[in-house]
Amino acid sequence: MSLSAITQRPAFRPDPATLSRLQAKPASEAQGTQTPSVHPVVKRFQTDSFEQDASVKSTKQSTTPTTPPGAGDTAVSTESLVQAGTHGSDQVYPELSYEETKQYNDHPVGYWKSQVFEAATNAGASEEEAALLVAQAMQEGGTDFSKNGSSTNFGPFNLNKDLIQTFGGKDVPGDLNQLNGTDEKAIALNVGVALEAMRTMGANNYLHHVRGGATNYTNPEQRISDNIDVRPDDARIFARSVANNANKILAAYKEDPNSLTTNHRFASDIPHI
C-alpha cells in the first residue's frame, strides 16, 4: 500500500443558520439548554447501560500500545490522550459548542452520540475510548463520499480504505460498504474496526492517519495542504483538538449520562486539507 495515500478531511462548516449560535459555552451551561433527542434510543439508554453510576471510573485498564513499524510518533494510549485533553487554544483549532439542528447520515447528533458510545461500551471500550469515538463522529459530521482509491472513506468516522485494511483487524468486512450503514449492527462494526486500529496504532497515530492518511501517519510533522488556514504541525493539532472534545464529552457524560442523547455538539473548526 502506498504511503502517499492521503485522506483529506473536509472543512467543518456549520450551516449559516447555526453560525450565529456558535458561542462557546462550558459543558455545565450548555446542558441547561439541551433538547433531548426524540429517537427511541433515549429510552434504552435511560433504562439500560446508562443506569450505571457515571462517576465510577472505567474498570478497563489499557497498556501503552506498541508503536507499530512506520508510525511517526511513539504510540500513546487513548486513555492518556483523552485525559490530557485540556490543551490551550494555541495548541488546537478553534473549539465550538452548540446545539446542532442538522442531521447526519439521516440521523440527529444525539443518535450518533448515544449509539457510538453504547456500541463502544458493549465492545469493552474504556470511557475514554468511547468518548474519543464520539468526538471523532461529531467532528466528521457525516460520511464523505467524495474520495476514491485507497483514500475512499467509510462510515461515521470517515476511516479511509488504507487505514481499515491495514489496521482494522479480523472483523473488517469483505464488503467495506457495510460500514456505511446507520443501524446498530453497522455502527458496532465501525466501532470494532476503529477500536482495533487505535489500539494497534496508538490513539495519536490513529488520529494522524485519520487526518492525513498514510503520509501523516508516517510523518505527522509534514504539512500536506496548500490551504493557508491549515496550521503548522496540523496532524498533531487535529489529534489534540479531537482529544479536547473527547475530554468535554466525557466530562458532560459524568455529570449527566443523558447528555449523550442530546443534540449538543462539541467539535472544532478544522480547515480542509
C-alpha positions in Angstrom: 0.0 0.0 0.0 1.4 3.3 -1.0 2.5 5.6 1.9 1.4 8.6 -0.2 -2.3 7.8 0.2 -4.0 10.8 1.8 -7.4 11.1 3.5 -8.4 14.7 3.1 -10.6 15.9 5.8 -13.4 18.2 4.7 -13.7 21.5 6.4 -16.1 21.6 9.3 -18.5 24.3 8.4 -21.8 24.6 10.3 -24.8 25.8 8.2 -25.4 29.6 8.2 -28.4 29.3 10.4 -26.3 27.7 13.1 -23.3 30.1 12.9 -25.0 32.8 14.9 -25.2 30.4 17.8 -21.6 29.2 17.9 -20.7 30.9 21.1 -18.5 28.6 23.1 -20.2 27.6 26.4 -18.9 25.4 29.3 -20.5 22.0 29.4 -22.4 22.8 32.5 -24.1 25.8 30.9 -24.7 24.0 27.6 -26.6 21.2 29.3 -29.1 23.6 30.6 -30.4 24.4 27.1 -30.1 20.9 25.6 -33.1 19.4 23.9 -33.2 15.6 24.2 -33.3 13.5 21.0 -36.7 12.0 20.3 -35.2 8.9 18.8 -36.2 5.7 20.7 -32.6 5.1 21.7 -33.2 7.7 24.5 -35.4 5.3 26.4 -33.0 2.4 26.1 -30.1 4.5 27.4 -32.1 5.7 30.3 -33.1 2.3 31.4 -30.2 0.1 30.4 -26.5 0.9 30.0 -26.7 4.5 31.4 -28.1 3.4 34.7 -24.6 2.8 36.0 -23.0 5.4 38.2 -21.3 7.8 35.7 -18.9 8.9 38.5 -17.3 5.4 38.6 -14.0 5.2 36.7 -13.8 2.7 33.9 -12.6 -0.7 35.1 -10.9 -1.4 31.8 -7.1 -1.0 32.2 -5.2 -0.3 29.0 -1.5 -0.5 28.5 0.5 1.7 26.2 0.3 0.2 22.7 3.4 -0.9 21.0 4.5 1.6 18.4 4.0 -0.2 15.0 6.5 0.0 12.2 6.1 3.1 10.1 4.4 5.2 12.8 5.8 8.7 13.1 5.3 9.1 16.8 5.6 6.9 19.8 2.2 5.3 20.4 0.0 6.8 23.1 -3.0 5.1 24.6 -6.4 6.6 24.2 -6.8 6.9 27.9 -3.6 9.0 28.2 -4.6 11.1 25.2 -8.1 11.9 26.4 -7.1 12.5 30.0 -4.5 15.0 28.7 -7.2 16.7 26.5 -7.0 20.1 28.1 -4.7 21.7 25.6 -4.8 25.5 25.4 -6.3 27.4 22.4 -2.8 28.0 21.0 -2.4 24.2 20.6 -5.7 23.4 18.9 -8.1 24.6 16.3 -11.0 26.9 17.5 -13.4 24.9 19.6 -17.2 25.0 19.1 -20.0 24.2 21.5 -23.6 24.5 20.3 -27.0 22.9 19.6 -26.9 21.1 16.3 -30.0 21.3 14.1 -28.8 19.3 11.2 -29.0 15.6 10.7 -26.0 13.5 9.5 -26.5 10.3 7.5 -30.2 10.8 8.1 -29.9 10.8 11.9 -29.6 13.6 14.5 -26.5 14.2 16.6 -28.0 12.6 19.7 -28.5 9.4 17.8 -24.8 9.2 16.8 -23.5 10.2 20.2 -25.6 7.6 22.1 -25.2 4.8 19.5 -21.5 5.1 19.2 -20.9 5.4 22.9 -23.1 2.3 23.6 -21.5 0.3 20.8 -18.1 1.1 22.2 -19.1 0.2 25.7 -20.6 -3.1 24.6 -17.3 -3.9 22.8 -15.4 -3.5 26.0 -14.1 0.1 25.4 -13.0 2.3 28.2 -14.9 5.5 28.8 -12.0 7.4 27.2 -12.1 5.2 24.1 -15.9 5.6 23.8 -15.6 9.4 24.2 -12.9 9.7 21.6 -15.0 7.8 19.1 -18.0 10.1 19.9 -15.8 13.1 19.4 -14.5 11.8 16.1 -18.0 11.2 14.9 -19.0 14.7 15.9 -16.0 16.2 14.1 -16.7 14.3 10.9 -20.4 15.1 10.9 -21.3 12.6 8.1 -19.7 10.2 5.7 -17.6 11.9 3.0 -18.3 10.0 -0.3 -16.1 12.3 -2.5 -12.8 10.3 -2.1 -11.7 7.3 -4.1 -9.0 4.6 -4.3 -7.1 4.0 -1.0 -8.5 7.3 0.3 -12.1 6.2 0.0 -13.9 7.0 3.2 -16.3 4.7 5.0 -18.7 5.0 7.9 -19.4 7.7 10.5 -15.7 8.0 11.4 -14.6 8.5 7.7 -11.9 5.9 8.1 -10.1 5.5 4.8 -9.6 2.2 3.0 -5.9 2.2 3.7 -6.3 2.5 7.4 -9.2 0.0 7.6 -7.4 -2.7 5.6 -4.1 -2.2 7.3 -5.1 -1.7 10.9 -8.8 -2.7 11.2 -8.2 -6.3 12.3 -10.0 -9.5 11.7 -13.5 -8.0 11.8 -13.1 -5.9 8.7 -15.9 -6.9 6.3 -15.1 -8.1 2.8 -17.5 -5.5 1.5 -16.5 -2.2 3.1 -19.8 -0.7 2.1 -21.3 -2.5 5.0 -19.6 0.2 7.1 -21.8 2.8 5.6 -25.0 1.5 7.3 -26.6 3.5 10.0 -28.3 0.8 12.1 -26.9 -0.7 15.4 -25.2 -3.6 13.6 -23.3 -1.3 11.2 -22.3 1.2 14.0 -21.0 -1.7 16.1 -19.0 -2.9 13.1 -17.4 0.6 12.6 -16.7 0.8 16.3 -14.9 -2.6 16.3 -12.7 -1.6 13.4 -11.9 1.8 14.9 -11.1 0.3 18.3 -8.8 -2.3 16.8 -7.0 0.3 14.8 -6.5 2.9 17.6 -5.3 0.1 20.0 -2.9 -1.2 17.4 -1.5 2.1 16.2 -1.8 4.2 19.4 -4.6 6.8 19.6 -2.3 9.6 18.4 -1.0 7.8 15.4 -4.6 6.7 14.6 -5.8 10.3 14.5 -2.7 11.4 12.5 -3.8 8.8 9.9 -7.4 9.9 10.1 -6.3 13.5 9.3 -3.7 13.0 6.7 -3.7 9.3 5.6 -0.6 7.2 5.4 1.5 10.4 4.8 0.8 12.0 8.2 0.8 8.6 9.9 4.4 8.2 8.9 5.3 11.9 9.0 2.9 13.8 11.3 5.0 16.9 11.0 4.6 17.1 7.3 2.2 19.8 6.0 0.2 18.3 3.2 -2.1 21.2 2.3 -1.9 24.4 0.4 -4.8 25.9 2.4 -3.4 28.9 4.2 -5.7 28.2 7.2 -4.0 24.9 7.9 -1.6 25.4 10.7 1.9 24.0 11.1 2.0 20.6 12.7 -1.5 20.2 11.5 -1.9 16.4 12.2 -0.9 16.8 15.8 -3.2 19.8 16.2 -6.0 17.8 14.8 -5.3 15.0 17.3 -5.2 17.4 20.2 -8.5 19.0 19.1 -10.3 15.7 19.0 -8.8 14.8 22.4 -10.0 18.1 23.9 -13.5 17.5 22.6 -13.5 13.9 23.9 -12.5 15.2 27.3 -15.5 17.6 27.2 -17.9 14.9 26.1 -16.7 12.6 28.9 -17.0 15.3 31.5 -20.6 16.1 30.4 -21.4 12.3 30.5 -20.0 12.0 34.0 -22.1 15.0 35.1 -25.2 13.7 33.3 -25.3 10.4 31.4 -28.2 11.6 29.4 -26.0 14.3 27.8 -25.2 11.7 25.2 -28.8 11.7 24.0 -29.0 15.4 23.3 -28.1 17.2 20.1 -25.4 19.3 21.7 -22.2 19.2 19.8 -18.6 19.6 20.8 -16.4 20.0 17.7 -13.6 22.2 16.3 -13.5 24.5 13.3 -10.8 22.5 11.4 -9.9 23.7 7.9 -9.8 21.3 4.9 -6.5 19.9 3.7 
